[in-house]
Every structure is written in C-alpha cells, then in structure tokens.
Amino acid sequence: MTASLPPAAIRVLRLHSQRLLAPGLDSPVHAVRWMMALQAQDLPGALYSVGLRSPGSTLATVRAALSSGSVVRSWPMRGTLHLLAGEDLGWVLGLTSARTIAGMAGRHRQLGITTADVGQVRGVAESLLAGGQAASREALLAAFEQAGQSTSGQRGVHLLALLSLDGVLVQGPLDGTRQLFVLAAEWIPHPRNLTREEGLAELALRYFRARGPARLTDFTWWSKLTVKDAKMGLEAAAPHLERMDCNDIDYYLSPETAALLDGQRAAGGQLPGAGQLLLLPGFDEMMLGYGDRSASLDPAHAEQVVPGKNGIFQPTITAGGRVIGTWRRNVRSGDTASPEALPFAQLSPTRQRAFDRAAERYRQFIGSG
C-alpha cells in the first residue's frame, strides 16, 4: 500500500533532500555531485547555490572546484547552462544532447549554421585549445571570425553551444569573473562510461534522491527526456526509492527523506526545518528543479518572482520552503553585498531577525572569494 504524503510536507522534505538544511554536504564537489546538475546561467548565483548546500565551503573553495575540473559548466539539460561533476558530463550529454540539438534546428537554420560550419569551428577550437590551453568566449569567437565564420546575431553563441553539446568543449577554469573554455577530452581525463540503460536509471535515481518528493512529470520536465525514457529510468530506480501518494498523484523520494515523516508522526510535531528562512539565488533548484512549483510558490506571487514571465527568476526568500518574498543586492546603499528584502508581506520581528542572519551568511560567503 502506498503511503500518504501530506501536501504541506512536500516543500519541507524538498529542503532536506536538496541538502539546504543542516548538516548539508562536506564539499562543493559533493554538493554538485549530489544534486546531479544545478542550473547555472547566472554563474555567481550558481556558486552561491553550491555554497548553501556545502555550508563549510567558501566562495574560494567553490571556485577552486571549477578551476580543478572537478566541477564543470555546460548545456546538459533544456539548452540551459548547468554545473555538474566533470565525470558525469559525457554520459549525461549522451542521454540529452540529441534532443536538445534537434529542438534548436529551426533556430540554426535561421542563423545559417550547417554541419560543415560546425565541423570547421570544431577544427578551429581544437587547434586553439590543444595541449591544455584555455580561452575565453571572446577569443574563440574571434578565431571563428578569422576562419570566416560569422558570430553575429547569436550565431557565435550557438556554435559554442553546439560544440559543447557534442562534447568537444566545456567551460572549466575561472579567470576573474569569466569562465574559460577548454577541450573536454583533456579537461576531464576520467569520464564515467554508462550504457544508455544505466544512465537513465542513474539520472532518475539521483534526481529523485536530491529533489524528492517529486513526480514523474517533474523529472521529465527537468531532464527533457522523452516520456518513454523517463519512465524507463524511474522504473529502474524505483526499487531504491519510496513512493507516496498526495491527492492521487505519485511522488518519489529517498527512503531517508521519507523517514523524516515517521519521525514527525512519532513526535507529534513539525518536520525539522519547517520554519527555516533561507535566501536563495534566482535560479536555484528549489525553483527550477520541478515542472510544478506550486508547493513552494503561490501562483498569486509568480509575477513577482518571474516578472513578465520572462524566464528570469528573482532571488527568493523562503520560509520552510515556501516563497515569502524576493531579495536583491542593496545597490541604493552602495553596499551590494547586503541583501535587501522585498517581502510579499511585512516580516515579523522573528523573521526579520532570521533574514538578517541569512543576509550575514550571504555576505560572508561572497566575501570569502
């Protein structure tokens, strides 16, 4: 018999599975590996997301993980930049890149990108980066232009993305605020090799362990696998997961996360962390890890989190996993390291104090780089 999952527990359990509550994980690499992939088109926000899940880390240690190759940045899902462990990049791209490239075909026709063009810029990139060299986006685009390949009108960015989706390039070491491109085969010397069936099973298992309770439709949205492949992965992972019912919908989560409900029932109280206030960056996986965000975000406030539905997620203030406001760097004060609260309703004195503590942790993290 499937256990019952209280709707109000979903968001709190997700805080636990995402390792946003103590004790967290012991290093940036372990945090990224646990999460499988973290959305990272906003690199500073992504580094902070890693720091939130590895509370003993500093901005410097997170940056060091990227500069060592332990963590890389590429386009493994949904045509969007993510951080993931270097050894996982190849097998994940093997599952996802073909559908991503196919979905971009219309845009590539508009930009006049042909198979021959991609082959030419691949040769240019390999010549420029061979032997452990690294180059900025600007340097690569300049080399493409010199070879006769236009990079205007997003054409250059799409060429770089295609080379990354093909597993030729990856974003690795940091140079100040810029991340440099390197050859993936040189930068990731020991990639994991999984069969397609093994990869589907592992992707599903790690998704639900790190984001459960979640639905099959959440996993399908996040991974952009076909429904058939997503189901195949879940079926293989299911023996290692708990299945729970909420409003006649199946949710999957790790046994460890599910056990928190048993502890709550035995104690007759709230789940641990039910009142925890956090400052999350704009594209954190608590928002972007699910197709349905209603457990954490009241639809009445969606416009404040994603103004104009433009795909740009504002940093959020959450209490027990529910979004209660947004925040921004306090540019008016001149101290951009000091978060400014933009709550949906006035914060109580208790929550204001919690916000101040979370803001101080944020200041300490970004000042530690």
Backbone torsions as a table, in degrees:
resi	resn	phi	psi	omega
1	MET	NA	133.3	-179.2
2	THR	-74.4	131.5	179.5
3	ALA	-70.6	155.8	-179.4
4	SER	-91.1	137.5	-179.2
5	LEU	-112.3	115.2	178.3
6	PRO	-65.3	132.9	-179.0
7	PRO	-55.3	-39.3	-177.2
8	ALA	-67.9	-16.8	-177.5
9	ALA	-84.7	-17.3	-171.7
10	ILE	-57.7	-51.0	-174.4
11	ARG	-67.3	-34.5	180.0
12	VAL	-70.6	-41.7	177.2
13	LEU	-62.2	-34.7	177.6
14	ARG	-65.3	-35.5	175.1
15	LEU	-58.6	-41.3	179.2
16	HIS	-68.3	-48.4	-176.9
17	SER	-65.3	-31.4	178.7
18	GLN	-82.2	0.8	178.0
19	ARG	62.1	33.7	176.2
20	LEU	-88.6	-8.2	175.6
21	LEU	-111.0	154.8	-179.0
22	ALA	-55.9	144.5	9.1
23	PRO	-89.7	-4.8	-177.3
24	GLY	71.2	-161.0	-178.5
25	LEU	-114.4	161.4	-166.1
26	ASP	-90.6	-1.8	177.9
27	SER	-160.1	158.6	176.3
28	PRO	-58.8	-38.8	-179.0
29	VAL	-64.3	-43.6	179.0
30	HIS	-64.9	-36.1	179.1
31	ALA	-64.7	-45.7	179.7
32	VAL	-66.7	-42.0	-179.6
33	ARG	-63.7	-39.8	179.0
34	TRP	-62.5	-42.8	-176.8
35	MET	-76.0	-9.8	-178.5
36	MET	72.5	-53.6	175.7
37	ALA	-160.0	142.5	177.5
38	LEU	-123.5	130.6	-179.4
39	GLN	-60.1	137.2	-166.9
40	ALA	-148.8	35.0	174.0
41	GLN	-68.3	-26.6	171.4
42	ASP	-98.7	96.5	-172.4
43	LEU	-61.9	-46.6	178.2
44	PRO	-57.4	-40.7	178.0
45	GLY	-64.8	-38.4	179.2
46	ALA	-65.2	-39.3	177.4
47	LEU	-62.7	-39.0	177.0
48	TYR	-66.6	-38.2	176.2
49	SER	-58.5	-41.7	177.6
50	VAL	-64.7	-43.4	179.8
51	GLY	-61.7	-36.6	178.0
52	LEU	-62.3	-30.7	-176.7
53	ARG	-93.3	-7.6	174.9
54	SER	-132.6	76.7	-167.9
55	PRO	-62.3	-15.9	176.1
56	GLY	-84.6	-3.6	-176.0
57	SER	-88.0	164.1	173.8
58	THR	-119.0	168.8	175.7
59	LEU	-58.4	-36.0	179.5
60	ALA	-63.7	-40.9	-179.2
61	THR	-72.5	-31.3	175.6
62	VAL	-67.9	-44.9	177.9
63	ARG	-61.1	-37.9	180.0
64	ALA	-63.1	-33.1	178.6
65	ALA	-64.1	-36.2	176.6
66	LEU	-73.9	-38.8	-177.7
67	SER	-72.6	-16.9	178.6
68	SER	-91.8	-14.6	-176.2
69	GLY	92.4	-4.4	177.7
70	SER	-65.0	-34.8	176.7
71	VAL	-123.1	137.0	-179.9
72	VAL	-128.7	170.5	-179.2
73	ARG	-130.4	126.6	-178.4
74	SER	-155.6	-167.4	-176.6
75	TRP	-111.9	62.7	-174.6
76	PRO	-77.9	-25.9	-176.6
77	MET	-134.8	138.4	169.0
78	ARG	59.3	20.7	-178.8
79	GLY	65.3	23.3	-174.8
80	THR	-122.6	144.3	179.7
81	LEU	-66.4	137.5	176.4
82	HIS	-138.2	155.7	165.7
83	LEU	-93.5	139.0	172.4
84	LEU	-154.8	164.6	179.6
85	ALA	-64.8	138.6	-175.7
86	GLY	-54.5	-41.0	-176.0
87	GLU	-69.6	-15.5	-179.0
88	ASP	-91.1	-15.7	-171.1
89	LEU	-57.8	-48.2	-173.1
90	GLY	-61.3	-48.1	-175.7
91	TRP	-72.5	-30.2	176.1
92	VAL	-67.5	-45.4	176.8
93	LEU	-59.3	-34.0	177.6
94	GLY	-61.0	-27.6	178.4
95	LEU	-87.6	-31.2	-166.0
96	THR	-115.0	-25.5	-167.0
97	SER	-67.6	-36.2	-176.9
98	ALA	-61.0	-42.0	179.0
99	ARG	-69.0	-36.8	178.1
100	THR	-63.5	-46.5	180.0
101	ILE	-63.3	-42.0	179.1
102	ALA	-62.2	-37.6	-180.0
103	GLY	-69.6	-18.4	179.9
104	MET	-98.1	2.0	-172.7
105	ALA	-59.5	-40.8	-179.9
106	GLY	-61.9	-44.4	179.0
107	ARG	-64.3	-37.5	179.7
108	HIS	-67.1	-34.3	174.9
109	ARG	-64.9	-40.9	177.6
110	GLN	-61.2	-36.8	-178.6
111	LEU	-85.2	-3.8	179.1
112	GLY	69.7	33.8	179.0
113	ILE	-92.4	120.8	-180.0
114	THR	-111.4	168.4	176.4
115	THR	-58.8	-39.1	178.6
116	ALA	-63.9	-38.6	178.1
117	ASP	-61.4	-45.2	-179.7
118	VAL	-63.2	-39.8	177.3
119	GLY	-62.7	-39.0	-179.9
120	GLN	-66.7	-47.5	-178.3
121	VAL	-69.2	-26.5	174.6
122	ARG	-62.0	-46.1	178.6
123	GLY	-61.7	-39.4	178.0
124	VAL	-62.4	-47.4	-178.4
125	ALA	-64.3	-43.2	-179.1
126	GLU	-64.6	-37.9	177.8
127	SER	-66.9	-39.7	-177.9
128	LEU	-70.3	-35.0	-170.3
129	LEU	-104.6	-6.4	-176.9
130	ALA	-58.1	146.4	177.5
131	GLY	82.5	24.7	175.7
132	GLY	84.8	15.9	178.6
133	GLN	-78.3	157.6	177.0
134	ALA	-131.5	150.2	-178.2
135	ALA	-146.1	148.7	176.9
136	SER	-74.3	166.6	175.9
137	ARG	-58.5	-42.7	-177.9
138	GLU	-62.0	-39.9	-179.7
139	ALA	-67.1	-40.5	178.2
140	LEU	-65.8	-43.0	-179.8
141	LEU	-64.6	-37.1	176.9
142	ALA	-63.6	-38.8	178.0
143	ALA	-66.7	-37.5	176.8
144	PHE	-63.5	-43.9	178.9
145	GLU	-61.1	-41.9	-179.9
146	GLN	-63.9	-29.2	178.5
147	ALA	-83.7	0.5	177.5
148	GLY	95.6	10.4	179.4
149	GLN	-100.9	116.3	177.8
150	SER	-64.8	140.7	177.8
151	THR	-119.6	12.6	-177.9
152	SER	-79.7	164.2	174.5
153	GLY	58.5	39.7	-179.7
154	GLN	73.4	0.9	-178.8
155	ARG	-63.2	-41.6	-179.9
156	GLY	-64.6	-42.0	179.3
157	VAL	-62.8	-40.8	179.2
158	HIS	-67.6	-34.4	176.7
159	LEU	-65.4	-42.0	177.0
160	LEU	-63.4	-40.9	179.2
161	ALA	-64.4	-40.6	179.7
162	LEU	-63.9	-41.6	177.8
163	LEU	-64.8	-32.8	177.2
164	SER	-72.7	-41.5	178.1
165	LEU	-65.4	-29.2	176.4
166	ASP	-80.1	-2.0	178.2
167	GLY	80.0	16.2	179.2
168	VAL	-85.3	-48.7	-177.6
169	LEU	-110.3	157.1	171.1
170	VAL	-151.0	150.0	175.3
171	GLN	-87.3	122.7	-173.4
172	GLY	-123.2	-97.7	-171.1
173	PRO	-68.0	153.8	179.2
174	LEU	-99.7	139.7	174.6
175	ASP	-125.4	91.1	-173.0
176	GLY	67.2	-122.9	178.9
177	THR	-92.1	-1.2	-179.0
178	ARG	-99.8	147.7	172.9
179	GLN	-108.5	133.9	-174.4
180	LEU	-95.1	152.8	175.6
181	PHE	-91.1	143.7	176.1
182	VAL	-137.7	169.1	174.6
183	LEU	-78.7	125.2	-175.3
184	ALA	-60.4	-38.3	-177.1
185	ALA	-64.7	-30.4	178.4
186	GLU	-86.8	-36.2	-174.9
187	TRP	-76.1	-29.1	-178.5
188	ILE	-117.6	84.5	-172.1
189	PRO	-74.0	-20.7	-176.5
190	HIS	-128.7	67.0	178.8
191	PRO	-70.7	149.3	174.1
192	ARG	-77.8	142.0	178.7
193	ASN	-116.8	113.1	-179.8
194	LEU	-121.0	144.6	170.7
195	THR	-67.0	166.7	179.4
196	ARG	-59.8	-42.7	-179.4
197	GLU	-65.0	-42.0	177.6
198	GLU	-63.8	-40.5	-179.8
199	GLY	-64.7	-43.5	178.7
200	LEU	-61.3	-42.5	179.9
201	ALA	-64.8	-43.0	-177.8
202	GLU	-70.5	-40.2	179.4
203	LEU	-61.1	-44.2	179.2
204	ALA	-65.2	-46.6	-178.0
205	LEU	-60.2	-46.5	-177.2
206	ARG	-71.3	-32.7	175.8
207	TYR	-61.8	-53.5	-174.3
208	PHE	-71.3	-32.2	175.5
209	ARG	-64.4	-39.2	-174.2
210	ALA	-91.0	-11.2	-176.4
211	ARG	-132.7	-3.6	-178.1
212	GLY	-66.7	152.6	6.5
213	PRO	-73.6	131.5	178.3
214	ALA	-146.7	159.9	-176.8
215	ARG	-100.6	163.5	174.0
216	LEU	-56.7	-39.7	-179.3
217	THR	-66.0	-30.8	174.8
218	ASP	-65.0	-46.1	179.6
219	PHE	-62.5	-42.4	179.9
220	THR	-63.3	-42.8	178.3
221	TRP	-63.4	-46.5	-175.8
222	TRP	-64.1	-44.5	-175.0
223	SER	-86.1	-25.0	-172.8
224	LYS	58.7	28.0	168.4
225	LEU	-71.2	162.6	170.0
226	THR	-66.1	157.3	177.8
227	VAL	-58.5	-38.9	179.7
228	LYS	-61.1	-47.8	-179.2
229	ASP	-67.6	-38.7	178.5
230	ALA	-62.3	-42.8	177.6
231	LYS	-64.0	-40.2	179.4
232	MET	-61.9	-42.7	178.4
233	GLY	-64.1	-44.1	-179.5
234	LEU	-65.1	-40.7	179.0
235	GLU	-60.0	-39.2	179.5
236	ALA	-72.0	-33.0	-178.0
237	ALA	-83.9	-21.2	-171.1
238	ALA	-53.2	-38.3	179.6
239	PRO	-60.4	-18.2	-178.4
240	HIS	-103.4	8.6	-177.3
241	LEU	-125.7	162.6	171.0
242	GLU	-99.3	142.1	175.7
243	ARG	-112.1	129.7	-178.5
244	MET	-132.3	151.9	-176.8
245	ASP	-106.1	133.1	173.9
246	CYS	-137.5	114.6	-178.4
247	ASN	53.4	43.7	177.2
248	ASP	65.6	23.7	175.1
249	ILE	-120.8	135.9	179.8
250	ASP	-81.9	132.0	173.9
251	TYR	-120.1	148.0	-178.9
252	TYR	-123.6	142.5	-178.3
253	LEU	-158.4	168.2	-179.8
254	SER	-72.7	153.0	175.2
255	PRO	-58.3	-34.7	-179.8
256	GLU	-65.0	-41.5	178.4
257	THR	-69.1	-42.2	179.6
258	ALA	-60.9	-33.4	-178.2
259	ALA	-63.7	-22.0	177.7
260	LEU	-62.1	-31.7	177.3
261	LEU	-66.3	-38.6	177.8
262	ASP	-62.5	-41.8	178.7
263	GLY	-64.5	-37.9	178.5
264	GLN	-64.4	-45.3	-179.0
265	ARG	-63.9	-40.2	-178.8
266	ALA	-65.6	-36.8	-178.6
267	ALA	-86.2	-13.9	-179.3
268	GLY	66.1	28.3	-177.4
269	GLY	-131.9	-161.1	-179.7
270	GLN	-80.2	159.3	171.8
271	LEU	-67.3	145.6	174.7
272	PRO	-56.9	134.1	178.7
273	GLY	88.2	4.9	-176.2
274	ALA	-63.5	-21.7	179.1
275	GLY	-112.3	6.0	-174.6
276	GLN	-64.3	127.9	177.2
277	LEU	-98.3	131.8	-179.0
278	LEU	-131.7	150.3	168.7
279	LEU	-105.7	114.7	-178.5
280	LEU	-107.1	144.1	174.3
281	PRO	-69.3	168.6	-169.6
282	GLY	-61.8	-34.9	-175.3
283	PHE	-111.5	30.7	-178.4
284	ASP	-63.9	152.3	-177.9
285	GLU	-66.6	-16.0	172.6
286	MET	-64.0	-25.8	174.7
287	MET	-97.9	-47.1	-170.4
288	LEU	-90.6	1.1	-178.7
289	GLY	-88.1	1.8	-173.0
290	TYR	-140.8	142.5	173.4
291	GLY	-71.1	-34.0	178.1
292	ASP	-109.2	113.6	-176.4
293	ARG	-102.2	9.0	-172.1
294	SER	-65.9	-22.0	177.9
295	ALA	-64.1	-31.0	-178.1
296	SER	-107.1	-29.9	-172.7
297	LEU	-120.9	115.7	174.2
298	ASP	-63.9	126.3	179.9
299	PRO	-53.1	-25.7	179.0
300	ALA	-64.9	-20.9	-178.6
301	HIS	-107.6	5.7	-176.6
302	ALA	-59.6	-37.0	-178.7
303	GLU	-64.0	-31.2	179.9
304	GLN	-76.7	-26.1	179.3
305	VAL	-86.3	-37.6	177.8
306	VAL	-126.9	80.1	-175.2
307	PRO	-58.7	130.7	178.7
308	GLY	67.4	11.6	-177.8
309	LYS	50.9	41.1	-174.8
310	ASN	-90.3	5.4	179.3
311	GLY	82.5	-0.6	179.0
312	ILE	-99.0	107.6	-177.1
313	PHE	-86.1	127.4	177.4
314	GLN	-76.2	151.5	171.0
315	PRO	-58.3	143.9	-173.9
316	THR	-121.3	151.7	168.0
317	ILE	-100.1	125.7	178.4
318	THR	-121.4	146.5	174.7
319	ALA	-126.4	114.0	-175.6
320	GLY	59.8	29.0	179.0
321	GLY	89.8	-11.4	178.1
322	ARG	-92.8	134.1	-179.9
323	VAL	-73.3	121.7	-179.8
324	ILE	-115.0	2.7	179.0
325	GLY	169.5	-179.2	174.4
326	THR	-119.9	171.6	176.9
327	TRP	-145.4	162.6	178.2
328	ARG	-149.1	163.6	174.1
329	ARG	-68.1	138.0	-173.6
330	ASN	-80.1	79.7	-176.9
331	VAL	-69.4	-24.7	-178.1
332	ARG	-68.1	-32.8	-178.6
333	SER	-81.7	-12.1	-175.5
334	GLY	84.3	-8.6	178.1
335	ASP	-103.5	87.6	-174.6
336	THR	-71.1	-8.1	176.6
337	ALA	-85.1	-3.4	-177.7
338	SER	-101.5	111.3	179.8
339	PRO	-64.9	141.4	175.6
340	GLU	-110.9	124.8	-177.1
341	ALA	-78.8	136.9	173.5
342	LEU	-126.5	70.4	-173.4
343	PRO	-73.9	154.4	176.2
344	PHE	-69.9	-29.7	175.1
345	ALA	-140.5	156.0	-176.5
346	GLN	-56.1	134.3	180.0
347	LEU	-71.8	138.9	173.2
348	SER	-68.4	162.0	177.4
349	PRO	-54.7	-38.9	179.4
350	THR	-64.3	-45.7	-179.5
351	ARG	-70.2	-32.2	176.7
352	GLN	-63.0	-42.1	178.1
353	ARG	-64.8	-38.7	178.2
354	ALA	-65.8	-39.0	176.8
355	PHE	-61.9	-43.8	-179.4
356	ASP	-61.7	-38.7	178.5
357	ARG	-67.3	-42.7	179.1
358	ALA	-65.7	-37.4	178.1
359	ALA	-64.4	-37.9	178.3
360	GLU	-66.1	-39.5	176.8
361	ARG	-62.7	-39.0	177.3
362	TYR	-62.8	-45.8	-179.7
363	ARG	-61.0	-41.4	179.3
364	GLN	-63.7	-39.8	-177.7
365	PHE	-67.5	-50.6	-175.1
366	ILE	-72.3	-17.3	176.3
367	GLY	-87.9	0.7	-174.5
368	SER	-100.5	11.5	-176.2
369	GLY	-93.0	NA	NA
